[in-house]
Amino acid sequence: MEISPDHIIYFSFGFFKLNATIVYTWLVMVLLAGFSWFVTRKVTSSATISSQQNLLEVLVAGLLSQIKDATNQQPEKFLPLLGTLFIFILVSNLLSAVPGFKPPTGSLSTTTAFSLIVFFAVPYYGIKENGLFNYLKSYVQPSPFMLPFNIIGEVSRTFALAVRLFGNILSGTMMGAILLVIMPLFVPVIMQMLGLLIGVVQAYIFTVLAAVFIAAGLEVHG
């Protein structure tokens, strides 16, 4: 059994390979786009709102609260990025309960891509907030000898963020596969429920860590 979706190849032509990571990533994107259209097509400011709009407002309010707690800044400017990361990771992990679905978060390439987004978001927000000179100046503080260490810190932080999410999703998949062979009745169901809980927690942790990294960049470079 293939554990990582990268190893499941549906189509191959020369250097191009269509694997499960690409397929299920686009599937999640289509589902999220369709759900967004369905929810927002009847958004209203009246006192009576639909259950879909109520769910959306609760989700957005919760994200804004968590981002504000993590960054200690106005959360609206971070919501498009961090909210998208959270929802995509959350939905991908929850859909792992569907038979045959391979969560793209179980691929190191996907988690690395997410981490690179956060990696480039840190200088983006830092430069936007404080200017290019102030941002770059902090890399040589308190001494120019700190430059390589500061760069290594940025890179290692990105690597750790990617491996953390990938490792937790992969370990859950492996445990479920092993227990399915050893005890095929009740234990896999319990592990599946535990895996869903871990998926929710990992989406939350990844988003909060991304918010903390961005906030730390703003504080250091301010």
Residue, then its C-alpha position, 0 to 999 in steps of 0.5 A: m500500500e502506498i502511504s504518500p500520495d506522491h507515490i500514486i501515479y495516475f498518468s505519466f508522459g515523459f517528465f510529467k507525472l500526474n500523481a495523487t497529490i496533484v489530483y486531490t489538491w485540485l479536488v480540495m480547491v474545487l470543493l472549497a471554491g464551490f462551497s465558497w460560491f454557495v455560501t456567499r451568493k446569498v450573504t445578507s446583513s439582515a438579522t435573519i441569516s442562513s445556517q451557511q452564513n452563520l457557519l461562515e461568520v463563526l469561522v471568520a470570527g474565530l480565525l480573526s480572534q486567534i490571529k489577533d491573539a497570536t500576532n497582537q496586531q490587527p488581524e484583517k491584513f493576515l486573514p486572507l493568507l492564514g485563513t486560506l492555509f487553515i481552511f485548506i489544511l483542515v478540509s484536506n485532513l478531514l477528507s482523509a476519513v473518506p475511503g480512497f481519499k489521499p490527503p495532500t497534506g500527507s505529501l512533503s511537497t505540499t507541506t513544503a510549499f505551504s512553509l515556503i509561502v510562510f517563509f516569503a510572507v514574513p519578509y513581505y509583511g516586514i517590508k510592507e510594514n517597516g520598509l526594505f532598509n529596516y527589514l534588512k538591517s535587522y539581519v546584521q543586528p546586534s552584529p554583522f557576524m549574526l547575518p549567517f545565523n539569522i539566515i540559518g534560523e529563517v531557513s530551519r524554521t521553514f523546514a521544521l514547519a513543513v516536516r511537522l505537518f507532514g510527519n504528523i499526517l504521515s504517522g497517522t496514515m501509517m498507524g491506521a494502515i498497520l492497525l487495519v492489518i492487525m486488528p481490522l474491526f474496532v481499533p481502526v475506527i478509533m484511530q480514524m477518529l483520533g486521526l481526524l482530531i489530530g488533523v484539526v489540531q495540526a491545521y490549527i498549529f500550522t496556522v498559529l505558528a505561521a502567524v507567530f512567525i509573521a508577527a515575530g518578523l514585524e516585531v524584530h524588524g520594527 
